[in-house]
Amino acid sequence: MTSTGRTGRPEPTPASPHVLPGVLTHRQVADTADTIAATQRPDGAIPWFEGHHLDPWDHVEAAMALDTAGRHEQAGAAYDWLARHQNPDGSWYAAYVDGDPERPTDRASESNFSAYPAVGVLHHYLATGDETFRRRMWPHVRAAVEFVLRLQRPGGEIAWRRDPDGSPAQGALLTGCSSIHQALRCALALAEAQGEPQPGWELAAGRLAHALRRHPDRFLDKSHYSMDWYYPVLAGVVRGPAALARLADRWDDFVVPGFGVRCVLPNTWVTGGESAELALALWVAGQPERAAEVLRSIGHLRTPEGRYWTGFDYAAGRVWPRELTTWTAGAVLLARAVLAGHTPTRVVFDGATLPRGLDTDCCA
């Protein structure tokens, strides 16, 4: 994890200065972080792009990217926005117009969106060593996790959303639940730092991992989306030889050499976000060279000022859609950070030092 001072607290970890040939220089990282910071509202909200909506998951991803580039003040403001606008039940709404908390456009609460702040809070704490921040955010993380776990089903899977009328969705998403599993492990690490053990969360994480590894039938079939292919590896649910086998199994379905990773079949659309996330998954699986190769392949999505187009239709030879999203830039910076050795980012994605939850694979 991060280095520690005499108090045992993590000390601030600067952005990694390492250069990855053909990926991003330190200057390019700074330029891209500047574009995210420029899109951030004065109140800390980070919408997809100016005038578009904010969703809590992508807001956190963009905040984490700011921390990888040493923009700790702006990242902290993003988490303060979450703290101020959390719903009484511990959730956040699925979308807000331009990050305006008074104008939610989707009053449902998605379980994955409400879980992911735990990952960002731990990441910011490890990057800054800010104990005051950790203590201030702990009640918000705890409330969010409790909201999410109220949606867990007897089989371990977690319903993907609670509708505005309070009813849970009937289905669970493999990608979303994989992300939730990563978030639960980060939340357990924060609970340890707070001195408040959460055995119920440990059991919930174990049951969720068991469902993800052993019972894919408990999740909605979204196998035509690349995220369902790589996310169990990215989130650390599937590891070792099983992870390598999973990535090899559908590589040719989703990876377009020289362009990036397809978002959804059969569309001829590669996306920067999915490509960067696959790079993260490859790093987690112990294949950093292939990860760097995938990250290099989306250089064509980068603009001169350091923003990133969401995607490219390689069959039509055109950018599509024509939007420059903070979350695409954020995913690229996170993938670059793990490859360049940024310790806080490696901790939350590698997971080797995170609590694992209870192992229930032997019991069901």
VENLIN-V684703 format. One line per field, one symbol per residue. psi: psi as a letter, one per 40 degrees, with the letter a starting at -180 (. if undefined). A space follows every 50 residues. Layout:
psi: ???
This chain:
psi: aiiiadeeihihhiiheihhhechiddddddddddddddhideeigidih eaihidddddddddddddeegdddddddddddddfhideeiiidihhfeh eegheheihhddddddddddddddddddfgddddddedddddddddddee ehidedihieihideehiieiihddddddddddddddddddddefgigdd dddddddddddddegeeeiihfeehddddeddddeedhiadddddddddf ddddhhhedahidhieifhiidddddddddddddefgdddddddddeede ehideeihidihhddefihhigihhddddddddddddddefhdddddddd edeiieihhedee.
